[in-house]
Each structure stands twice: as structure tokens, then as C-alpha cells.
Amino acid sequence: MSPAETAPASWQTLTAQSAVPFRYTKSRTYHTWAKTHYTRPELYLQPESAKEIQHIVNTARQCRKKIITVGSGHSPSDITIPKVPKDTWIVNLDNFSRVVGYSNDTTDAYGEQELLITVQAGIRLHQLAAALEEKGWGMPNLGSIWDQSIAGAIATSTHGSSMVHGLLSEDVKKLTIMLSDGKSYDCSKDHNQELFEAALVSLGALGIVTYVTFAAVPQYRISWQQEIWNLPRVLEAWEGDLWAKSEYARVLWFPYSEKMIVWRADKVRVKEVYDEVTGGVKQEWEQGVTEPPYSWYGAVVGYHAYQLMLYAAQWFPRLTPYVERLVFKTQYGWEEGVIGKAVEVGEKALLFNCFFSQYVNEVCSVLFRPCLRLTLF
């Protein structure tokens, strides 16, 4: 076989021969959300249909190109950064993000009604939440941010602040994934089970997830409270009821202050009351919605002041302890006790403001032996 016969095909030729759109940008710089990693792939593609995704996969295979699928880029690592950019195409699914349909006519293993929504894989979590809210539904759990795409969130093992709820991927009932051969496979716990389980937390290495069917819950309210605890108190309660007392819990550690913010929350109960209009019974929330307390660094002045102080601390590291103590005291105060509470609708209460682009890292650790875990940091 001659070298000409074995040479990879030209993507320009292949795409020109197809009626399927090939939406690409050349010489585009891609970076992660934190702007800690940059790259310039040969092509940056944004398909708008499953046929276009298939066209990209088949063309890349014939051209011997690698594909990396990206969403919001919130992963702090360089997993979405190609080793050889000129041989790689980055595929972004932001334009493949519509709601396909809803279903509430099935029941789960416990006989409970299932609320299912099927979406294109590029939909962001905040878009998914908005679509569910229109139906009076909600997401059972959510991490601290909702800018990720649904496919990216499940592929990277995204979780929430709860010992009760698991990973977001646990609420995926079925999905469709396109493998490197350009074929799509529907899979669930009952169909193509091994492929389904591999695709749930695949880091994008298995194929391109195109459709996701997600299990929702009826819309709910969350009542939360946050307190200042000193470090010794947190360590003492760590293996007690710190994590299990409420449905949702998270602890924010501010090392130089020797303080921690303990945030805990539970769903608001629904009660039955007499309806004077109909003479029957209606349901009401036991608690009304209330606004969260004022946030100093969530406002314009505090936001930019905090960012400026952190920037200065990059050049003068000795400032870091003083910056952190000042910011903590300004935002939360200094004495132990309750510093804020609110009742909010649905998963919005679970969000945490990540502010500005920043150098971040994530570490997964077991909960026991907290002293050892904190020492590692």
C-alpha cells in the first residue's frame, strides 16, 4: 500500500462533500474557567444537532484527529487541555442544550411517581433548573455552582453538600452516548448496563454523551442556617452529628482565622390546612421564603476589594493571614454563634458564590480522622 493510500483524509475535503453543517472556528484560544490552563486546538467546534456531532466524530476518525469534549471548563485540572493541540479538535456542546421532553407517567422501584426530564447533553445546570422550575419540579441535589453542563457534571463525579444524597449521576436514569465509531447507544440500568455505568463518570474519555434523562423531584424549599465555630469545636463534632444532623451540610475553613463557617440546611415541610374557598384541604409550606443576610463580598465594593487584596497577597505573601482575617471579620464577624439564616426556593439555596477566576484544586478525602486530613493541607 502506497503512502498516499494510508495518509489521513483532509477535513476540508470531507466536510465539503457533506450536507451536514460543520460549525468550526480556527485559531481559537480555549481556557478553563479559572484561566489557569490555555490551549489553541486545530479546530474548535460547536455542533447544534446529533447529526452534526456524528459528522464531527466520523470526520475526526478519518482524519486521525483526537476529540476533547468540553463544557464550562470548571474542572481545575488540565484534563481538557490536549497534549498536541494541532492534532486535536475541541468540541463544545453549548449550542446543543435544548429540553427534549418531560415524563411523569412511570413509577420507580418503590411505587413512587417518577418525574423525568430528557435534555441535550450541553444544557447547563442552571438552564436545567429553570426548565424544571417551570414544571414545578426541582433537582434533588446540587453542588456549589450550576454553571456546568449536565454531561460535564455527571462525567466528573459532581456531588452536593449532603450525606443523604449521592452524586448527580445517581439521578440519571438513562443516557445516549456516541462512541468513536460514530454510532449512538442508548443505555440505562436495564439496557447496556456496563456501558451506562462506565459513561456516568467517564471524564469524557469513553465517548460523547448526547442525551440525558434525569430524575427530578417536586419543587421544594430549603431552610438554612450558618454559624461561626472555632476550629476545636468543629474537630470535636466532626465524627458526631456535624454531617448527619441536617439533610445538607458544609463547612468552610478559614485557616488563618482559626474559624469555620458551619452551614446546615433542611427541606421545609408541607402541612395540610383548611381551604376556606373550596371547603377542602390544601397544602402550605410551614415556612415562608425569606431573603439571605447581606453579603459584604457579594456586593460590588466588597467583591472588588477582596479581589484586589488577594492580588496584592500574590506579590506579598506575608499579607495573606491579615487579608483573610480582615475579610472573615468583615463578612461574618468574629464571635461564635448564628450569623445568618434564610428560606430559599429549591436548589438555589445550595449554591455558593465562587466569585472571580482563581487558582483552585480539589481533594477528595474520607470524613474520619479530620486532624490528619487538615494536616495534609
Residue pairs with C-beta under 8 A, 6 or more apart in sequence:
8 62
8 63
8 64
9 62
9 63
10 63
11 22
11 43
11 59
11 60
11 63
11 65
14 59
14 62
14 63
15 22
15 55
15 59
18 55
20 51
20 52
20 54
20 55
21 47
21 48
21 52
21 55
22 45
22 52
22 55
22 56
22 59
23 45
23 46
23 47
23 48
23 52
23 95
24 43
24 44
24 45
24 89
25 43
25 44
25 45
25 46
26 42
26 43
26 44
27 40
28 40
28 41
28 44
29 38
29 39
29 40
30 38
30 39
30 40
30 41
30 44
30 70
30 73
30 80
30 90
31 37
31 38
31 39
31 73
32 73
32 74
32 75
32 76
32 78
32 80
32 81
33 72
33 73
33 74
33 147
33 357
34 74
34 76
34 357
34 358
34 359
34 360
35 357
36 76
36 359
36 360
37 77
37 78
37 80
37 81
38 81
39 81
39 82
39 85
39 90
40 85
41 68
41 82
41 85
41 86
41 88
41 89
41 90
42 65
42 85
42 86
42 87
42 88
42 89
43 89
43 90
44 89
44 90
44 92
45 56
45 89
45 90
45 91
45 92
46 91
46 92
46 93
46 94
46 95
47 53
47 55
47 56
47 91
47 93
47 95
47 96
48 95
48 96
49 96
50 96
50 178
50 184
50 210
50 211
53 91
53 93
53 96
53 178
53 208
53 210
54 178
54 182
54 184
56 67
56 89
56 91
57 67
57 178
57 180
57 182
57 208
58 182
59 65
60 66
60 67
60 89
61 180
61 181
61 182
64 87
65 87
65 88
65 89
66 82
66 84
66 87
66 88
66 89
67 88
67 89
67 90
67 91
67 208
68 80
68 82
68 88
68 89
68 90
68 91
68 204
69 90
69 91
69 92
69 93
69 151
69 204
69 208
70 80
70 90
70 91
70 92
70 152
71 92
71 93
71 94
71 122
71 124
71 148
71 149
71 151
71 152
72 124
72 147
72 148
72 149
72 152
73 80
74 145
74 147
74 148
74 152
75 152
75 156
76 360
76 361
76 362
79 203
79 204
80 90
80 204
82 88
82 90
91 208
92 122
93 120
93 121
93 122
93 149
93 151
93 208
94 122
94 124
94 149
95 122
96 120
96 121
96 122
96 210
97 119
97 120
97 122
97 123
97 124
97 127
97 149
98 119
98 120
98 123
99 117
99 118
99 119
99 120
99 123
99 131
100 118
100 119
100 120
100 211
101 117
101 118
102 115
102 116
102 117
102 118
102 135
103 114
103 115
103 116
103 117
103 118
104 113
104 114
104 115
104 116
106 113
106 114
106 116
107 113
107 114
108 114
108 215
114 173
114 215
115 135
115 137
115 215
115 216
115 217
115 218
116 173
116 213
116 214
116 215
116 216
117 128
117 131
117 132
117 135
117 137
117 213
117 214
117 216
118 211
118 212
118 213
118 214
119 128
119 131
119 150
119 211
119 212
119 214
120 210
120 211
121 149
121 150
121 151
121 175
121 208
121 209
121 210
121 211
121 212
122 149
122 150
122 151
123 131
123 149
123 150
124 146
124 147
124 148
124 149
124 150
125 139
125 142
125 145
125 146
125 147
125 148
125 149
125 150
125 153
126 146
126 147
128 139
128 150
128 214
129 138
129 139
129 142
129 146
129 346
129 347
129 348
132 138
132 139
132 216
132 219
133 219
133 346
135 216
136 218
136 219
137 216
137 217
137 218
137 219
138 216
138 217
138 218
138 219
138 220
138 346
138 347
139 168
139 171
139 214
139 216
139 217
139 346
139 347
140 165
140 171
140 215
140 216
140 217
141 159
141 160
141 162
141 165
141 166
141 168
141 171
141 347
141 350
142 160
142 168
142 347
142 350
142 351
143 153
143 158
143 159
143 160
143 161
143 168
143 350
144 161
144 250
144 350
144 351
144 352
144 354
145 351
145 352
145 354
146 347
146 351
148 156
148 158
150 212
150 214
151 209
151 212
152 158
152 204
153 168
154 167
154 168
154 169
154 172
154 200
154 201
154 209
154 212
155 199
155 200
155 201
155 202
155 203
155 204
155 209
156 201
156 203
157 167
157 169
157 201
158 167
158 168
158 169
159 165
159 166
159 167
159 168
160 168
160 248
160 350
161 248
161 249
161 250
161 263
161 350
162 247
162 248
162 249
163 243
163 244
163 249
164 247
164 248
165 247
167 201
169 200
169 201
171 214
171 215
171 216
172 200
172 212
172 213
172 214
172 215
173 188
173 189
173 213
173 214
173 215
174 186
174 187
174 188
174 191
174 196
174 212
174 213
175 186
175 187
175 188
175 196
175 199
175 200
175 209
175 211
175 212
175 213
176 184
176 185
176 186
176 187
176 209
176 210
176 211
176 212
177 184
177 185
177 187
177 195
177 199
177 206
177 207
177 208
177 209
177 210
178 184
178 185
178 207
178 208
178 209
178 210
179 185
179 206
179 207
180 207
184 210
185 192
185 195
186 192
187 193
187 195
187 196
187 199
188 196
189 196
195 206
198 206
199 206
199 207
199 209
219 345
219 346
220 267
220 268
220 346
221 267
221 268
221 285
221 287
221 289
221 343
221 344
221 345
221 346
221 349
222 248
222 265
222 266
222 267
222 268
222 343
222 344
222 345
222 346
222 349
222 350
223 265
223 266
223 267
223 268
223 287
223 341
223 342
223 343
224 248
224 263
224 264
224 265
224 341
224 342
224 343
224 344
224 349
225 263
225 264
225 265
225 338
225 340
225 341
226 261
226 262
226 263
226 264
226 338
226 339
226 340
226 341
227 261
227 262
227 336
227 337
227 338
227 339
228 259
228 260
228 261
228 262
228 332
228 333
228 334
228 335
228 336
228 337
228 339
229 259
229 260
229 261
229 262
229 336
230 258
230 259
230 260
230 336
231 258
231 259
231 260
233 336
234 242
234 251
234 260
234 262
234 370
235 370
235 371
238 367
238 370
239 367
239 368
239 370
242 249
242 251
242 262
243 249
243 367
245 264
246 264
246 265
246 266
247 265
247 266
247 267
248 264
248 265
248 266
248 350
249 262
249 263
249 264
249 265
250 263
250 352
251 260
251 261
251 262
251 263
252 260
252 261
252 263
253 260
253 374
254 260
254 261
254 324
254 328
255 324
255 377
256 320
256 321
256 324
256 325
257 324
257 325
257 328
257 329
259 328
259 332
259 334
261 332
261 339
265 349
265 350
268 285
268 286
268 287
268 343
269 285
269 286
270 283
270 284
270 285
270 286
271 283
271 284
271 285
271 286
272 281
272 282
272 283
272 284
273 281
273 282
273 283
273 284
274 280
274 281
274 282
275 281
275 282
287 343
288 343
289 343
289 344
289 345
290 341
290 342
290 343
291 342
292 340
292 342
292 344
293 339
293 340
293 341
293 342
295 302
295 331
295 353
296 302
296 330
296 331
297 303
297 305
297 306
297 327
297 330
297 331
297 355
298 353
302 330
302 331
303 355
303 356
306 327
306 355
307 355
307 356
309 319
309 323
309 326
309 327
310 323
310 358
312 319
312 323
313 319
313 320
313 323
328 334
332 339
333 339
342 349
363 376
363 377
365 373
365 376
366 373
